[in-house]
Amino acid sequence: MKYCTPDERWEIFGASCFEMYLEKYVIISKFHLMVPKDILEGYKTAEYMMCFAYYHYPIYDEALSKVLKLIELAVKLRCKDFGISTKGDVKLNKLINELSKRIPSVKVNMRLHAARRIRNYLMHPSQNNYAGGILRASMVALANLINEIFLPPNFFIDTKKEVERIKDLLIPFDNGTYVLERDNKRFLIYKVKCFEAIPHNNVWNYFLVCYPVLKDVYQEIVEHKISGVIKLVVKDINIENNIITAINKDDEQFIRISINNNPTNVTSLENYSHQLSKYSADTLMLYETIIQDLIDREISEFNYNNYKSIDYTNLL
């Protein structure tokens, strides 16, 4: 039956069977308790559309359109929560601007307007285009945006303060030779940064990034065989005496990062810096942009996996 034949185009995106496709491309509902029932029911339809796109590739774009409509509904519902009038022919742009005054997050404001622009583009097509598998990151980002719309304003204030607190403690780990120890392995790194923090059961979960000292810069920058950075999702972090300790959230394993000025490590960092100096500013900027894009995608995944379990009652 032609309607139940897998669309072979998904194999290009690494989904060679239905189970692999479900795991990678169906962005299931992971919403916290403050997301309204109307949104949950609407998103369930989008999930089914993502699921059945396995049999017809362009349906994935229709799922995106469905989620974008839910964003508009979410904005209107949240405006009502804040007493913002949605009666009459009120433009979505105006509602977003009003809502942004109540949500203390520049990033959320930017994402709402980006979603609005995409929605407008899709509502007025000039030809029948579809993007399919490359929309996965957008689906995750939009699911996150729905969660963010309904978070209490205090959430954004508290998380920003916590991230800034950790950043201050990480200043000694901004540029030098450090050793990351995890899974009985040791990695030479030159920087540690904190990008996100989300509370759960009175415990903070953090998204950290460690920047490794690479041996083969040519492979990274010229051949584009990007190994990327080392991401850490941790809890129970402690930073003192130039040592970072934490618990890896996924497997409860102990993690330790310490300053290590062993001459061999210092020489490795110097060689790494020397290799980088051989490339033009434009080349390095492109490489850094690729790395930051990878980090942003991982941050989006971190939020997607943690928003549902937010201890929101302490933030009301």
C-alpha positions in Angstrom: 0.0 0.0 0.0 1.6 3.3 -1.2 0.5 5.3 1.9 2.4 3.0 4.3 5.7 2.8 2.4 8.6 4.6 4.1 9.9 7.6 2.4 13.4 6.7 1.4 14.6 10.4 1.8 14.8 9.9 5.5 17.7 7.5 5.0 19.8 10.6 4.0 19.2 11.9 7.5 20.3 8.7 9.2 16.9 7.2 9.8 17.1 3.8 8.1 14.2 2.3 10.0 11.0 3.5 11.7 12.4 3.1 15.3 15.4 5.2 14.5 13.2 7.8 12.9 10.9 8.0 15.9 13.8 8.4 18.3 15.5 11.2 16.3 12.8 13.1 14.5 9.6 12.9 16.5 9.9 15.6 19.1 7.6 14.3 21.8 5.7 16.4 24.3 7.9 17.4 27.2 6.0 20.3 28.7 5.9 21.5 32.3 2.7 21.6 34.4 1.9 25.3 33.6 1.4 24.6 29.8 -2.4 24.7 29.2 -4.4 21.8 28.0 -5.3 23.4 24.7 -1.6 23.6 23.8 -1.0 20.0 24.9 -3.8 18.7 22.8 -2.7 20.7 19.8 0.9 19.5 20.1 -0.3 15.9 20.2 -1.6 16.4 16.6 1.8 17.8 15.6 3.5 14.7 17.1 1.3 12.5 14.9 2.2 14.6 11.9 5.9 14.2 12.7 5.3 10.5 13.1 3.5 10.0 9.8 6.1 12.1 7.9 8.1 8.9 7.9 5.8 7.8 5.1 5.7 11.2 3.3 8.6 13.5 3.8 6.8 16.9 3.2 4.4 16.2 6.1 7.2 17.2 8.5 6.9 20.8 7.2 3.2 20.6 7.9 4.0 19.6 11.5 6.2 22.7 11.7 3.3 24.9 10.5 1.0 23.3 13.2 3.5 24.1 16.0 3.9 27.7 14.7 0.1 28.0 15.0 0.4 26.7 18.6 3.0 29.4 19.3 0.4 32.0 18.3 -2.2 30.4 20.5 0.3 30.2 23.3 1.0 33.9 23.0 -2.7 34.8 23.2 -3.3 32.5 26.1 -0.4 33.9 28.0 -1.4 37.5 27.3 -4.8 36.7 28.9 -2.9 35.4 32.0 -1.2 38.8 32.3 -4.4 40.8 31.5 -3.3 41.8 28.1 -6.3 42.3 25.7 -6.5 40.0 22.7 -9.9 41.2 21.6 -10.4 42.5 18.1 -7.9 42.4 15.2 -4.8 42.7 17.4 -1.6 41.9 15.4 0.6 39.1 16.7 3.6 41.5 16.6 1.9 43.8 19.1 0.9 40.9 21.4 4.5 39.6 21.4 5.8 43.1 22.3 3.3 43.4 25.1 4.1 39.9 26.4 7.8 40.6 26.2 7.3 43.3 28.8 6.2 40.6 31.3 8.8 38.0 30.4 12.2 39.2 31.4 14.2 37.4 28.7 15.6 39.0 25.6 16.2 35.6 24.1 12.5 34.6 24.4 11.5 37.9 22.9 13.8 37.3 19.9 12.6 33.7 19.5 9.0 34.8 19.5 9.6 37.3 16.7 11.6 34.7 14.8 8.7 32.3 15.0 6.3 35.0 13.9 8.4 35.8 10.8 8.7 32.1 9.9 4.9 31.7 10.3 4.3 34.7 8.1 6.7 33.3 5.4 4.9 29.9 5.4 1.5 31.5 5.3 2.4 33.3 2.0 4.5 30.8 0.0 5.8 31.7 -3.5 6.4 28.0 -4.4 5.9 24.6 -2.9 9.1 24.1 -0.9 9.8 21.7 2.0 12.7 21.2 4.3 11.9 18.0 6.1 14.7 16.6 8.3 16.7 19.8 8.6 13.8 21.2 10.6 14.5 19.0 13.6 16.4 21.7 15.5 13.6 24.1 14.8 11.1 21.7 16.2 13.1 21.4 19.4 13.5 25.2 19.7 9.7 25.7 19.2 8.9 23.1 21.8 11.2 25.0 24.2 9.6 28.3 23.3 6.1 26.9 24.3 7.6 26.0 27.7 9.2 29.4 28.1 6.1 31.3 27.3 4.3 29.8 30.3 7.2 29.9 32.8 6.8 32.3 35.7 8.8 35.6 35.2 10.9 34.7 38.3 12.3 31.7 36.4 14.2 33.9 34.0 15.5 36.2 36.8 16.6 33.3 39.0 18.3 31.3 36.3 20.2 34.3 35.0 21.5 35.1 38.5 22.6 31.5 38.9 24.4 31.3 35.6 26.1 34.6 36.4 27.1 33.3 39.8 28.7 30.2 38.3 30.4 32.3 35.6 32.1 34.4 38.3 33.3 31.2 40.0 34.7 29.9 36.7 36.9 33.0 36.0 40.0 31.0 37.1 39.1 28.5 34.4 38.9 31.0 31.5 42.3 30.5 29.8 44.9 28.0 30.9 45.7 24.4 31.2 43.1 22.3 33.0 42.5 18.6 33.3 38.9 17.1 33.1 38.5 13.7 34.7 35.4 11.7 34.0 34.6 8.0 33.1 38.2 7.1 34.2 39.6 9.3 31.4 41.5 12.5 31.4 41.1 15.4 28.9 43.4 18.4 28.5 41.2 21.6 28.2 41.8 25.3 28.1 38.5 26.8 29.1 35.3 26.0 31.0 32.0 27.9 30.5 28.5 27.7 32.0 25.7 28.5 29.5 22.5 27.3 31.3 21.1 26.4 34.7 17.6 24.9 35.4 16.2 24.1 38.9 14.7 20.7 39.7 13.7 19.6 43.2 15.7 22.5 44.8 18.8 21.3 42.9 20.3 23.1 40.0 21.2 21.3 36.8 23.9 23.0 34.7 25.0 22.9 31.1 28.8 23.4 31.0 31.2 23.3 28.0 34.8 22.4 28.2 37.0 23.5 25.3 39.7 20.8 24.5 43.3 21.4 23.5 43.2 19.8 20.0 46.2 18.0 18.5 45.1 18.2 14.8 43.9 21.8 14.1 44.2 21.2 10.3 41.7 18.4 10.5 39.2 20.6 12.4 39.5 23.8 10.4 40.4 22.8 6.9 39.0 19.3 6.6 35.9 20.3 8.7 36.1 17.0 10.7 34.7 18.9 13.7 35.2 17.1 17.0 33.6 20.0 18.8 33.6 20.7 22.5 33.0 18.5 25.5 29.5 19.1 27.0 28.7 18.4 30.6 25.3 18.2 32.1 25.9 18.3 35.9 24.4 18.8 39.3 25.9 19.4 42.8 28.6 21.5 41.4 31.3 22.8 43.8 34.1 25.3 42.8 36.8 26.1 45.3 40.6 26.0 45.6 40.9 26.0 41.8 39.0 22.7 41.6 35.6 22.0 40.1 33.7 18.9 41.3 30.2 17.8 40.1 28.0 14.9 39.5 27.2 13.9 35.9 23.4 14.0 35.6 23.1 11.1 33.2 25.0 8.4 35.0 25.7 9.9 38.5 29.4 9.6 37.9 31.9 12.0 39.6 33.5 14.7 37.5 36.6 16.7 38.5 38.3 19.6 36.7 41.6 21.0 38.1 44.3 23.5 37.1 47.3 21.6 35.9 50.4 23.5 34.8 52.5 20.4 34.0 55.1 21.6 31.4 53.9 19.0 28.9 50.3 20.4 29.1 51.6 24.0 28.8 53.6 23.0 25.7 50.5 21.3 24.2 48.5 24.5 24.7 51.2 26.6 23.2 51.4 24.3 20.1 47.6 24.5 19.8 47.7 28.3 19.9 50.5 28.3 17.4 48.6 26.2 14.9 45.5 28.4 15.2 47.7 31.5 14.5 48.4 30.2 11.0 44.9 30.8 9.9 43.2 34.0 8.8 40.7 35.8 11.0 37.9 35.0 8.6 38.7 31.3 8.7 38.8 31.3 12.5 35.6 33.2 12.7 33.9 30.6 10.5 35.2 27.8 12.7 34.1 29.5 15.9 30.6 30.1 14.3 30.3 26.4 13.6 31.4 25.5 17.1 28.9 28.0 18.6 26.1 26.6 16.5 26.9 23.1 17.8 26.8 24.5 21.4 23.5 26.3 20.8 22.0 23.0 19.5 23.2 21.2 22.6 21.8 23.9 24.8 18.4 23.6 23.1 18.5 19.8 23.7 19.4 20.5 27.4 16.4 22.8 27.8 14.1 20.4 26.0 15.1 17.5 28.3 14.8 19.6 31.5 12.0 22.0 31.2 9.4 19.4 31.9 10.9 18.6 35.3 11.2 22.2 36.4 10.4 22.7 40.1 8.1 25.6 39.1 6.2 25.9 42.4 9.2 27.6 44.0 9.2 30.2 41.2 5.6 31.4 41.4 
